[in-house]
Each structure stands twice: as C-alpha cells, then as structure tokens.
Amino acid sequence: MLAAGGSVSASQIAPIAKATTTRFGRWLLVGCGVSVILVLIGLLIGTTGIARSLTELRHPDSEALTIFWQIRLPRSLGAWCAGALLGLAGCVAQGVFRNPLAEPYLLGTASGAALGVALCLLSFDSGVFSIAWLGALGVTGAACLGAAGAIVLTLALSRGVVQTASLLLAGVVVAFLLSAITSLLLLTKPDIWLSMQSFLLGSTALIGWFAVLLLSAVLGVSLMVALALAKGLDALTLGEDTAQSLGLSLPMLRLAFLGIVAVTTATVVGQCGVIGFVGLVAPHLVRQLFELDHRRLLLGSALSGGILLQAADLLSRWLLQPSELPVGAVTACLGGSYLIVLLWRRNRDA
C-alpha cells in the first residue's frame, strides 16, 4: 500500500531495508564460506594430480609440507586479497565517476605500473623470474612509482579532479601513451619481452607470504578508509550539486578516492601483474543481487572480487595441468562472457 500522495511510508520502508540487510548478511557469510572452500581446494591443485595431492596431504613429507604451506596456501590467499583489492577499487571508481563501466585501470595506473616494471627489468637486464631473489619489494616499488606517476600525469592533464569528464579523457590518453612507451622500450630488449608478457597477462605464481602480508595490509587500510568515506560516494551518486549542498568538498573527496584506487591497483599490479575485468565485474555482480548503499556495496564488491580471482586462479592451474594459463587471460574470458550475457539480457528486456 502507498501512503497519501503515492509515496512510500517509513513504516513500509523499514521492513524492506531490514530484509535486505538480512539477505546481504547471509550472502556475506556464504561468500566467506566459499572463499575458505576455494582456499582448501587450492591446496590440492598443482603440477601433480588431485589424487596424489590428497595422498600427500594425508601423509606429508618435508617436501610436500613446503609445497602446501609455502607455495599453494600463500598463492590462494594472495589471489583472494588481490581480487578483493580490485573489486574494492572498481566499486570506488564506479562511484566516483558515476559510471558502471568504470574500472580500476581507467586513470592509466596499469600502464604506469607496467612501465615502471619494464624500466626495472631493463635496469637489471633480466626477466621477472630471474630477479626473484631481489624480493617482491623491487617490482612492487617500481609498479607503485609507475602508477603514482600515471596518476600525477593524469591529474596534471585534467587540471585537477574537478571535472570528471576531463579526468577520464586524460586517463585514457595517459594509458595509451605509457603503453606505447613500454612497448618501444621492450623492443630494445627482445629477450625481456617473454618475461614481461607474464606480467602483462597477470600471474599469481610468484605470490609468497610477504606478498600476502602486503596485499592484506593494503586491503585492510584501504577498506577502512573507503568505508569511512562511503557516505561521500552515496552523495556523489545523487549528483555533484547534491553532494555540495551537503557540505562535502568534492575535490578533496575525489582525491581521497583516487588515492585509494591508485594504491590498491598499484599493489595488485606489482604482485600479480595486470589482471583485468575483476574490478569491473565484481561490483556488477553485487548490484545484480542487492540494492545497497556504498558502505555495504564496498564490502560486497571486495568479497566478490576475491572469490572471482580465487576461482580464476584455480581454473588457470587446473585446465592445462601440469602447465597453467595466465590468470589475467582467464579473468578476461570469464568477465567478458559475463558482460556479453548481461548486455544481451538488457537488450532483450528493453
């Protein structure tokens, strides 16, 4: 029943909101359970078959323990953290630009991070795998510096964060420019190209416990900051005039959110390479199920992003055993297929 004037009364809204909150809470619990199950499955998938992994898990020797706890477990946990960071960044980007097609790499962060890593590899005149003894900090630091440089260049070209349209256009230009520079640099050292391909296509193979700690720390801090500013995203969704009428400083708010996007994407790219579609698809999955404010949407996007990348990592390791596919190629196939189905449904219902 509608109240007088055709509006919905507060007494009618409260039960709907409570039911939505209950459903969302159950979904979060189920998602956490699925994440744990995927981690356990990740312990069984490697270069050997699942049957042999089960036998080794029941009767482990020192070599099997090393494989389980030093390689497979951190890889599965790290994949979840990386996916959660991409899901969080995608949700923030879509809220800031009020565009459901916005994704974490929209401002050139991926291209900047790739250029930073390429310069790092050229400096050492080696490939990603052969400089693993330097630790993840070297590659991650180069990726973070490259992503930060791309953000600064984008902000400079757009003259700040006031106009979102100019910001998006500058991001596209910067992404193309830095990608071209990276390609030209790699042509000077063809032997590094194959190693760089694993980075550009995304890989979780090098994730260790240090990477898990780094990814989880960045996820925890970024998520807390994003949740604290979630009402700002709600206000931006209603329009810039509405946000300003609420007393919000739009430049500072956008700058804070862009900082979250830059830090999260740079960390993921530094540890796993360029992994696409997770940040774009994860928020869409949550919105298909619930109509939520951004506080809960951020949590849901992070959880769904973690599950997506975790599942894609398992597929990449299982499909071509004992070899494996680049996880970025798997996420692109899955994410692209999902978006095609989503567009087909919308066109059919239109």
N, C-alpha and C positions, 0 to 999 in steps of 0.2 A: 504494500500500500504506500502511496505517495502522500506526503503532507500537503497542506494547502499551498497552492501556487505551483504544484508539480515538483517540489524539491524533496529530497530525502531527509527525514528527520534524524537527529543524533541517536535516538533510540534504535533506529534501523541500521545505522552505520556501525555501531559498536559491536553487535554480534558478527557482522561480516568481517570486520577487522580482527576480531578475536579468532574466528575460524581460519582466516588467512595466516595469522601468526602461528596457530597450532599446526597447520599443514606445513608451513615453512620450517618450523622446529623439527617436525618429524622428517622432513626431507633432508635437513642438515644431519640428523642422526644417521639416516640411511646412507647419505653421501660419505660420512666418516667411516661407516662400516665397510662400504665398498672400497674406500681408499686402503683400509687395513688389509682387506682380502687381496687387493691388487699387489700390495707390498709382499704379502706371503707368496703369491704366485710368482712374483719377480725373483724370489729365491730359487725357484725351480727351473727358470728358463735361462739357458746359457748355450755354450757351444755343444754341450752334451745333451742327450735326450732327457725328458722329464722323468722317465722311469729311473734312469741312473741317478738323477739328482735326488729323487726320493730315497733311493738306497743310501746315497752318501749323506743325506740329512739324518737318516736313522742311525747310521754307523759312520760318523765323520772321522776323518783323519786330519792331520795338521794342514794338508794342502786343501782339503775340502772346506775346513773352517775358514781359511784365508779367503777362498773364493766366495763363500757365503757372506761373511761379515765384513770383508774389506773391499769387495768388488760389487756384488749384486745388491746387498742391502743399501749401501750408500747411493748406488745408482738409482734404485727405485725411490728412495726418499728424496733424493735430489731432483728427480724428474717431477715428483709431485710438487715440491717447493717452486721449481721453475715454472710449471704450469699455473700454479696459484698466483705467482707474480705477474704472469702475462694476463691472466684473467682479471686481476685487480687493475692493472694498467689499462686494459681495454675498457673496463667499466668506467674508469675515471676519464679517459679520452672521449668516450661517447657522451658522457655527461657534460664535460666542458664545452665540446663543440656542438652539442645538441644534434648529433648526427649518428644514427645507428650503424653507419658504415665506417665510423672512425675506428682506428686500431692503434696499438702501441707504437708502431714504427712510422706513424704519419708525419712526424716532425723531423725525419731524417736520422733518428737515433740509431737505427740498424745500419744504415750506410756509413754513418760516422764511426760506429763501433767497428765495423768491418774494415774501414780504412785504418783505424788505429791498430788493429791486429795485423793487417797487411804490412804496415810500417814496422811493427815489432818483428815480424818474421823476416822481413828484408834486412833488418838491422842485425839479426842473429844469423842471417843467410842459411836458414834451416826451416824445417817444417814443424807443424804443431806437435806431432808425436815425439820428434827427436829432441824438443826442448822441454819435455815434460819435467825434467829434473829441476827446472827453474821454479816449478810450482805454479799453481793456478794464478797467483797474485800478479805475475808479469803480464799474462794475456788479459786477465781481468782489468788490471790497471790501464792497459792500453785501450781496451774496449770502453772503459768508463771515460777516459780522457777524450776518445774519439766521439762518443755520444754527447758528452758535455760540449765539445767544440761545435758539433752539429746543432745543438740547441741554441748556443750563443749566436751562431751564424744565422739561424732561422729567426731568432728574436731581432737581430740587427736588421735583417732584410725587411721584416714586417713592422719595424719601428715599435717594438714592444708587444704587449699582449692585449691591446685594447680592441683591435679588430680581428675577430676570429677568421673571417674570410681571407684576410691578408696573411694571417698566420698559417693557414692551411696551404695557400698557394706558395708561400716561402718554403714550407716544409717539403712540398713536392719538388720544388726547384733544387733545394739543397740535397735531397735524396738522390736525384738523378746526377747532379754534379759530382758528389762524393763517390757514387758508384762508378762513374766513368773514370775518375782519378784512380780508384782502386784497381780497375781493370787494366789501365795503362801501366801502373806500377808492377802488376803481376806479370805483364808481358815481358818485362825486363828480366824476370827470373822464372822461366817456364817450369823449372823443377819444383817451385813452391806452389804452382797452380793446383796440382792434385791435392796437396795438403790443405790448401785454402778452400777447396771445394767441400771438404768435410765440414769446415766451419760455416760456409755459406748455406749448406743444406741442413745444418743442425745435427748435433750428436750429443748423446748423454754418456758416451763411452768413457770419458775422462773424469767423470764426477767421482770424487772421493769424499772422505769425511770433512776435510777442510771446506770443500765446496758446499756440502750440506749445511755446515755451520754458517757459512757466509750467506747462502740463499735464505735460510730460515731466519737469520738475524735481520736481513733487509726486509723480508716478508713481514716479520713482527712489527718492526718500526713503521714501515710504510702503511700497513693495515691500520695501526693505531692512529696515525696522522690522518689518513683518509677518513676513518670513522669519525674522528673529531670534527672534520670539516664537511661531513656528509650533508648537513643541512644547507651548506652553500651550493652543493650540486642540485639539491631539490629546488632551491631558489632559481638557479640558472636554467633549469628545465622549464620554469614558468615564464622565462624571458628576462632579458637584461634590465628592462625598466622595473620589473617586479623585484628583482634582486637588489637594485639600487634603492628602491623605496624601502627595503628592509634594513637599510643602513650598511650593506655589505660593500667592501672595497673590491670591486671587480678585478682591477689589475693585480692586486696582491693575492686574491683568491685564485685567479688563473695561474699566477706564477707559482704558487704553492702546489697546485695540482700538476702543472707541467714538470715541476721538480720531482714529484712522485713518479710520474711516467718515465722521466729520464733516468732516475736512479734504478728503478725496477727493471726496465728494459736493458740498460747497460749491464747490470749484474747478470741477467739471464744470458745475454749475448756473449759476455765474457766467459761464462762457464759452459754454455751449450751451443754457441753459435746462433745463427738466425733461424728461429722457429716461427713459422707463420701460421695464421688462421686461429690459433688458440685464443689470443686476445680479442679477436673479432667475434668468434662463435660463442665463447663461454657466456658473456652477458646475454646473448640472444636466447640461449637455452633456458636461462633463469627467467627471462621475461616471458617466454612461451608458457611457463608454468604458473607464474605468480605476477600480480600487480603490486609492486613493492616500492617503498621509499628507498633512497640510495643507501641508507645505513645497512639495511638487510640485503640489498642488491649487491653491495660490495662484498659482503660475506659469501653470498651465493655464487658470485662470479669467481671469486678466488677458489672456492671448493670445486666448482665445476671445471675450472681451468686445470686444477691439479689432477682431477680424475681423467680429463681428456688427454693430457700429456703423458700421464702414467700409463694409460691404456695404449696410446700410440707407441710408447717405448716398448711395451711388451710385444705388440704386433711386429715392430721393426726387428726385434730379436728372435721372434718365433717363426716368421714366414719363410725365411731363407736359411734356416739353421744348416750348418754352423756359421754361415755368414750373416750379416744383418744389413737392413736398409737404413738410410739416413732418416732419422726420426722426423726431420722437417718435411721430407717428401711424403711421409705417412700422414702427418697433420694436414698438409696441403690437400691430399686426396680426400681425407675424411671431411675436412672443413669445407672444401669446395663442393663436395657431394651434398652436404647438409644445406648449404646456401642455395644450390640449384633446386633442391626439393622445396625449400622454403619459398623461393620465388615462384615456383610452379604452383604451389598451393594458393599463394596470394593472387596470382593471375587467374586461377580457376575460380576463386571466390569473388573476384572483382565483378 
